[in-house]
């Protein structure tokens, strides 16, 4: 078996690391370890929200709606993702929060993978 290959299931693997599948937080021997990018499989029940905004963001992020209705709050703007494939990108320095209007599945990609951003909510 090639230890440079990992095969998994996002629903199962997302149960650890708060949904984050790939990033700096995985052991260096794990093929999912990366300091360049983070990938999250977010499964959110209706009403789930990030109560505390992420502030002082140093990363760029792409959030893609897989299913449900998901709202991303940005300074001065609220973006509703309502159709499979809807997405939003925000860059360095853009604070954000989010709210699941319905049961939602979202895929988030952030770069680079920077330690120190574990915020409850």
Backbone as a chain_set.jsonl record, in Angstrom:
{"seq": "XXXXXXXXXXXXXXXXXXXXXXXXXXXXXXXXXXXXXXXXXXXXXXXXXXXXXXXXXXXXXXXXXXXXXXXXXXXXXXXXXXXXXXXXXXXXXXXXXXXXXXXXXXXXXXXXXXXXXXXXX", "coords": {"N": [[0.843, -1.187, 0.0], [0.581, 2.192, -0.843], [1.795, 4.768, 1.043], [1.528, 7.395, 0.445], [-0.914, 7.866, -0.459], [-4.28, 8.463, 0.312], [-7.444, 7.219, 0.977], [-10.74, 7.986, 1.549], [-13.849, 8.903, 3.18], [-15.739, 11.767, 3.003], [-17.914, 12.434, 4.708], [-17.46, 10.743, 6.898], [-14.74, 11.241, 7.608], [-14.88, 13.931, 8.182], [-15.793, 14.136, 10.728], [-13.762, 14.385, 12.531], [-11.499, 17.03, 13.406], [-13.298, 19.177, 13.097], [-14.553, 19.097, 10.594], [-12.595, 19.724, 8.767], [-10.674, 18.436, 6.236], [-8.165, 18.434, 5.065], [-5.018, 19.928, 5.592], [-2.682, 21.992, 7.516], [-2.922, 20.894, 10.06], [-3.025, 18.154, 10.026], [-1.042, 15.181, 10.626], [2.406, 15.255, 9.614], [3.157, 13.0, 8.212], [0.879, 12.158, 7.025], [-0.943, 11.943, 4.004], [-2.813, 13.954, 3.733], [-1.835, 16.185, 4.887], [-1.015, 19.584, 4.611], [0.541, 22.675, 4.029], [-0.139, 24.532, 2.307], [-2.837, 24.605, 1.542], [-6.238, 24.316, 2.774], [-8.995, 22.123, 3.192], [-12.43, 21.767, 3.668], [-15.223, 19.786, 4.572], [-18.216, 20.683, 5.186], [-20.94, 19.969, 7.142], [-23.976, 21.07, 8.008], [-26.556, 21.551, 10.345], [-29.951, 22.895, 10.19], [-30.06, 26.301, 11.129], [-27.552, 26.318, 12.256], [-24.675, 28.192, 13.07], [-21.904, 30.48, 12.791], [-21.207, 32.135, 15.425], [-19.338, 33.973, 16.366], [-17.538, 36.284, 14.538], [-14.967, 35.653, 12.114], [-12.079, 37.373, 12.337], [-9.519, 39.587, 11.109], [-8.536, 38.078, 9.023], [-6.186, 36.114, 7.255], [-6.156, 34.588, 5.079], [-7.267, 33.382, 1.84], [-10.475, 32.4, 0.7], [-12.696, 29.952, -0.66], [-15.999, 29.061, -0.908], [-18.265, 26.568, -1.572], [-21.567, 25.674, -2.331], [-23.013, 22.582, -1.777], [-25.413, 21.339, -1.087], [-28.622, 22.489, 0.185], [-29.363, 25.644, 1.875], [-27.376, 28.347, 2.423], [-25.936, 30.969, 4.153], [-23.515, 33.468, 3.83], [-21.941, 35.83, 5.726], [-20.522, 38.909, 5.191], [-18.5, 41.872, 5.572], [-20.756, 44.463, 5.382], [-22.291, 43.086, 3.551], [-24.437, 40.405, 2.663], [-24.431, 37.155, 1.566], [-26.339, 34.854, -0.108], [-26.314, 31.479, -0.663], [-28.006, 29.393, -2.621], [-28.503, 27.567, -4.61], [-27.351, 24.471, -5.829], [-23.92, 24.421, -6.338], [-23.602, 27.174, -6.269], [-21.336, 29.711, -5.272], [-18.945, 31.533, -3.251], [-16.211, 33.749, -3.006], [-13.749, 35.052, -0.913], [-11.192, 37.331, 0.07], [-7.909, 37.929, 1.48], [-7.944, 39.646, 4.531], [-10.71, 40.015, 4.709], [-13.307, 39.939, 6.875], [-15.58, 37.459, 8.221], [-18.629, 35.546, 8.659], [-21.134, 32.948, 9.134], [-24.29, 31.28, 8.338], [-26.529, 28.604, 8.471], [-29.32, 28.304, 6.668], [-30.95, 26.21, 5.957], [-30.65, 22.62, 6.335], [-27.416, 22.03, 5.371], [-24.742, 21.318, 3.101], [-21.472, 22.165, 2.572], [-18.521, 22.886, 0.73], [-15.407, 23.978, 1.567], [-12.533, 25.745, 0.629], [-9.454, 26.885, 1.644], [-6.645, 29.062, 1.569], [-3.365, 30.28, 2.356], [-2.648, 27.363, 4.462], [-2.909, 28.134, 7.651], [-1.789, 28.017, 10.953], [-3.593, 28.551, 14.057], [-6.217, 29.54, 13.827], [-8.456, 28.394, 14.951], [-11.593, 28.843, 15.815], [-14.309, 28.885, 17.943], [-17.709, 27.907, 17.215]], "CA": [[0.0, 0.0, 0.0], [1.347, 3.437, -0.949], [1.456, 5.657, 2.155], [1.317, 8.743, -0.068], [-2.291, 7.89, -0.937], [-5.304, 8.284, 1.341], [-8.79, 7.076, 0.44], [-11.663, 8.117, 2.67], [-15.191, 9.4, 2.934], [-15.809, 13.093, 3.627], [-18.859, 12.427, 5.83], [-16.827, 10.054, 8.021], [-13.512, 11.93, 8.007], [-15.199, 15.28, 8.662], [-16.138, 14.082, 12.145], [-12.611, 14.895, 13.282], [-10.984, 18.329, 12.929], [-14.402, 20.094, 12.808], [-14.892, 19.061, 9.175], [-11.438, 19.986, 7.905], [-10.128, 17.182, 5.714], [-6.797, 18.599, 4.589], [-4.392, 21.163, 6.042], [-1.485, 21.926, 8.355], [-3.247, 20.224, 11.312], [-2.838, 16.705, 9.871], [0.36, 14.817, 10.833], [3.233, 15.422, 8.411], [3.235, 11.723, 7.485], [-0.443, 11.928, 6.432], [-1.048, 12.596, 2.695], [-3.729, 15.094, 3.833], [-1.106, 17.317, 5.468], [-0.631, 20.624, 3.652], [0.689, 24.045, 4.524], [-0.546, 25.382, 1.194], [-4.293, 24.695, 1.365], [-7.112, 23.584, 3.681], [-10.268, 21.771, 2.574], [-13.415, 21.39, 4.678], [-16.529, 19.249, 4.212], [-19.052, 21.194, 6.26], [-22.318, 19.492, 7.201], [-24.56, 21.994, 8.977], [-28.005, 21.456, 10.553], [-30.614, 24.195, 10.078], [-29.818, 27.205, 12.245], [-26.142, 26.301, 12.665], [-24.048, 29.463, 12.709], [-20.657, 30.92, 13.416], [-21.659, 33.295, 16.193], [-18.222, 34.931, 16.409], [-16.94, 36.521, 13.224], [-13.526, 35.489, 11.929], [-11.535, 38.725, 12.122], [-8.09, 39.61, 10.809], [-8.29, 36.938, 8.135], [-4.951, 36.166, 6.462], [-6.26, 33.596, 4.013], [-8.31, 33.512, 0.832], [-11.367, 31.25, 0.845], [-13.736, 29.629, -1.632], [-17.022, 28.23, -0.282], [-19.178, 26.077, -2.605], [-22.739, 24.991, -1.805], [-23.313, 21.267, -2.331], [-26.862, 21.208, -0.903], [-29.21, 23.322, 1.225], [-29.336, 27.113, 1.756], [-26.291, 28.738, 3.32], [-25.683, 32.407, 4.056], [-22.199, 33.937, 4.262], [-21.974, 37.242, 6.112], [-19.288, 39.639, 4.929], [-18.73, 43.266, 5.97], [-21.631, 45.229, 4.506], [-22.906, 42.266, 2.505], [-24.875, 39.067, 3.002], [-24.488, 36.373, 0.333], [-27.118, 33.635, 0.038], [-26.029, 30.396, -1.597], [-29.278, 28.681, -2.598], [-28.562, 26.595, -5.697], [-26.14, 23.647, -5.863], [-22.865, 24.999, -7.159], [-23.367, 28.586, -5.933], [-20.13, 29.857, -4.458], [-18.445, 32.864, -2.929], [-14.774, 33.814, -2.73], [-13.321, 36.29, -0.257], [-9.745, 37.356, 0.147], [-7.133, 38.372, 2.631], [-8.441, 40.831, 5.211], [-12.173, 40.101, 4.716], [-13.929, 39.25, 7.996], [-16.755, 36.717, 7.777], [-19.394, 34.653, 9.508], [-22.051, 32.204, 8.285], [-25.521, 30.777, 8.93], [-27.204, 27.59, 7.653], [-30.771, 28.524, 6.654], [-31.495, 24.85, 5.888], [-29.563, 21.653, 6.425], [-26.539, 22.382, 4.248], [-23.405, 20.756, 2.935], [-20.63, 23.107, 1.837], [-17.109, 22.568, 0.579], [-14.614, 25.196, 1.708], [-11.106, 25.653, 0.34], [-8.76, 28.09, 2.128], [-5.197, 29.031, 1.371], [-2.613, 29.091, 2.762], [-3.076, 26.721, 5.696], [-2.208, 28.891, 8.7], [-2.196, 27.652, 12.319], [-4.055, 29.591, 14.963], [-7.522, 30.093, 13.474], [-9.548, 27.583, 15.494], [-12.547, 29.698, 16.501], [-15.544, 28.157, 18.235], [-18.913, 28.384, 16.531]], "C": [[0.886, 1.248, 0.0], [0.895, 4.407, 0.139], [1.305, 7.11, 1.725], [-0.104, 8.922, -0.587], [-3.222, 7.67, 0.251], [-6.651, 8.2, 0.642], [-9.743, 7.123, 1.623], [-13.039, 8.543, 2.212], [-15.338, 10.704, 3.697], [-16.773, 13.115, 4.807], [-18.239, 11.794, 7.076], [-15.631, 10.855, 8.523], [-13.764, 13.32, 8.563], [-15.534, 15.3, 10.146], [-14.977, 14.511, 13.037], [-12.197, 16.234, 12.678], [-12.098, 19.278, 12.482], [-14.719, 20.196, 11.312], [-13.715, 19.254, 8.241], [-10.762, 18.676, 7.528], [-8.635, 17.267, 5.425], [-6.25, 19.922, 5.107], [-3.209, 20.911, 6.954], [-1.676, 21.079, 9.609], [-3.139, 18.705, 11.22], [-1.36, 16.382, 10.102], [1.15, 14.891, 9.521], [3.352, 14.146, 7.595], [1.924, 11.377, 6.785], [-0.501, 12.627, 5.076], [-1.97, 13.817, 2.702], [-3.087, 16.305, 4.505], [-0.734, 18.312, 4.363], [-0.49, 21.952, 4.378], [0.249, 25.038, 3.45], [-2.048, 25.623, 1.15], [-5.0, 23.908, 2.465], [-8.42, 23.304, 2.952], [-11.193, 21.251, 3.671], [-14.688, 20.862, 4.01], [-17.44, 19.632, 5.369], [-20.475, 20.699, 6.14], [-22.978, 20.252, 8.348], [-26.065, 21.781, 9.112], [-28.645, 22.829, 10.404], [-30.363, 25.028, 11.334], [-28.394, 27.213, 12.757], [-25.506, 27.609, 12.224], [-22.699, 29.621, 13.367], [-21.022, 32.215, 14.109], [-20.581, 34.379, 16.249], [-17.621, 35.063, 15.02], [-15.459, 36.162, 13.248], [-13.0, 36.869, 11.551], [-10.03, 38.638, 11.869], [-7.659, 38.457, 9.928], [-7.03, 37.142, 7.303], [-4.996, 35.216, 5.279], [-7.294, 34.028, 2.987], [-9.173, 32.26, 0.949], [-12.347, 31.173, -0.318], [-14.705, 28.71, -0.91], [-18.051, 27.88, -1.352], [-20.329, 25.336, -1.934], [-22.939, 23.664, -2.539], [-24.825, 21.041, -2.257], [-27.327, 22.139, 0.212], [-29.262, 24.793, 0.859], [-28.397, 27.615, 2.833], [-25.97, 30.202, 3.09], [-24.283, 32.715, 4.6], [-22.31, 35.432, 4.512], [-20.583, 37.838, 5.937], [-19.53, 41.091, 5.336], [-19.594, 44.003, 4.941], [-22.356, 44.423, 3.453], [-23.264, 40.886, 3.046], [-25.071, 38.309, 1.691], [-25.242, 35.078, 0.606], [-26.735, 32.663, -1.07], [-27.238, 29.468, -1.537], [-29.385, 27.571, -3.636], [-27.257, 25.801, -5.704], [-25.137, 24.257, -6.825], [-22.658, 26.488, -6.938], [-22.114, 28.669, -5.069], [-19.793, 31.318, -4.239], [-16.958, 32.741, -2.612], [-14.511, 35.115, -1.989], [-11.836, 36.183, 0.031], [-9.195, 37.811, 1.481], [-7.748, 39.636, 3.219], [-9.949, 40.966, 5.278], [-12.718, 39.265, 5.884], [-15.169, 38.514, 7.497], [-17.397, 35.924, 8.905], [-20.349, 33.894, 8.584], [-23.234, 31.682, 9.08], [-26.168, 29.779, 7.963], [-28.71, 27.809, 7.743], [-31.533, 27.21, 6.605], [-30.339, 23.911, 6.178], [-28.709, 21.837, 5.173], [-25.25, 21.588, 4.283], [-22.63, 21.747, 2.078], [-19.199, 22.585, 1.796], [-16.348, 23.883, 0.636], [-13.157, 24.879, 1.413], [-10.49, 26.965, 0.802], [-7.27, 27.946, 1.845], [-4.585, 30.333, 1.816], [-3.194, 28.489, 4.038], [-2.256, 27.306, 6.837], [-2.69, 28.453, 10.074], [-2.75, 28.855, 13.074], [-5.409, 30.177, 14.667], [-8.68, 29.278, 14.009], [-10.434, 28.49, 16.348], [-13.8, 28.88, 16.739], [-16.699, 28.712, 17.455], [-19.116, 27.717, 15.246]], "O": [[1.84, 1.331, 0.773], [-0.264, 4.822, 0.155], [0.988, 7.969, 2.548], [-0.462, 9.987, -1.091], [-2.983, 6.802, 1.09], [-6.959, 9.038, -0.206], [-9.571, 6.383, 2.592], [-13.352, 8.544, 1.021], [-15.093, 10.75, 4.903], [-16.48, 13.754, 5.817], [-18.472, 12.264, 8.19], [-15.515, 11.12, 9.72], [-12.953, 13.837, 9.332], [-15.558, 16.367, 10.76], [-15.186, 14.949, 14.168], [-12.533, 16.518, 11.529], [-11.884, 20.097, 11.589], [-15.107, 21.259, 10.826], [-13.821, 18.977, 7.046], [-10.334, 17.91, 8.391], [-7.924, 16.269, 5.534], [-6.948, 20.935, 5.065], [-2.784, 19.772, 7.145], [-0.697, 20.591, 10.172], [-3.159, 18.031, 12.25], [-0.503, 17.215, 9.807], [0.61, 14.618, 8.449], [3.623, 14.208, 6.396], [1.864, 10.406, 6.031], [-0.143, 13.801, 4.991], [-1.92, 14.631, 1.78], [-3.735, 17.338, 4.672], [-0.207, 17.929, 3.318], [-1.305, 22.3, 5.233], [0.267, 26.249, 3.673], [-2.495, 26.705, 0.771], [-4.445, 22.96, 3.019], [-8.901, 24.139, 2.186], [-10.807, 20.416, 4.489], [-15.164, 21.416, 3.018], [-17.435, 18.978, 6.412], [-21.149, 20.974, 5.148], [-22.594, 20.103, 9.508], [-26.784, 21.824, 8.114], [-27.945, 23.839, 10.484], [-30.444, 24.524, 12.455], [-28.054, 28.032, 13.61], [-25.769, 28.084, 11.119], [-22.395, 28.976, 14.371], [-21.135, 33.264, 13.475], [-20.891, 35.568, 16.184], [-17.241, 34.069, 14.401], [-14.781, 36.339, 14.259], [-13.432, 37.457, 10.56], [-9.358, 37.728, 12.355], [-6.557, 37.926, 10.069], [-6.827, 38.206, 6.719], [-4.009, 35.052, 4.562], [-8.096, 34.928, 3.236], [-8.666, 31.182, 1.261], [-12.766, 32.187, -0.877], [-14.295, 27.69, -0.355], [-18.642, 28.767, -1.968], [-20.11, 24.479, -1.079], [-23.024, 23.63, -3.766], [-25.445, 20.61, -3.23], [-26.542, 22.532, 1.075], [-29.212, 25.152, -0.317], [-28.594, 27.342, 4.017], [-25.756, 30.625, 1.954], [-23.919, 32.276, 5.691], [-22.714, 36.199, 3.637], [-19.599, 37.327, 6.472], [-20.687, 41.501, 5.435], [-19.209, 44.145, 3.78], [-22.974, 44.993, 2.553], [-22.494, 40.277, 3.789], [-25.795, 38.769, 0.807], [-24.832, 34.289, 1.457], [-26.822, 32.982, -2.255], [-27.472, 28.825, -0.514], [-30.272, 26.722, -3.544], [-26.177, 26.382, -5.597], [-25.46, 24.568, -7.972], [-21.642, 27.031, -7.372], [-21.866, 27.797, -4.236], [-20.281, 32.208, -4.935], [-16.512, 31.754, -2.026], [-14.999, 36.17, -2.395], [-11.295, 35.091, 0.21], [-9.919, 38.039, 2.451], [-8.04, 40.586, 2.492], [-10.444, 41.938, 5.848], [-12.605, 38.039, 5.883], [-15.748, 38.888, 6.477], [-16.793, 35.67, 9.947], [-20.381, 34.158, 7.382], [-23.209, 31.639, 10.31], [-26.334, 30.074, 6.779], [-29.314, 27.53, 8.778], [-32.633, 27.105, 7.146], [-29.187, 24.339, 6.26], [-29.219, 21.805, 4.053], [-24.739, 21.234, 5.345], [-23.073, 22.122, 0.992], [-18.739, 21.923, 2.726], [-16.609, 24.794, -0.15], [-12.616, 23.878, 1.883], [-10.942, 28.039, 0.403], [-6.717, 26.847, 1.878], [-5.204, 31.389, 1.676], [-4.124, 29.043, 4.624], [-1.067, 27.017, 6.976], [-3.89, 28.509, 10.343], [-2.429, 30.006, 12.778], [-5.739, 31.232, 15.209], [-9.807, 29.461, 13.549], [-10.067, 28.858, 17.464], [-14.302, 28.24, 15.814], [-16.678, 29.88, 17.066], [-20.087, 28.007, 14.547]]}, "num_chains": 1, "name": "protein.A"}
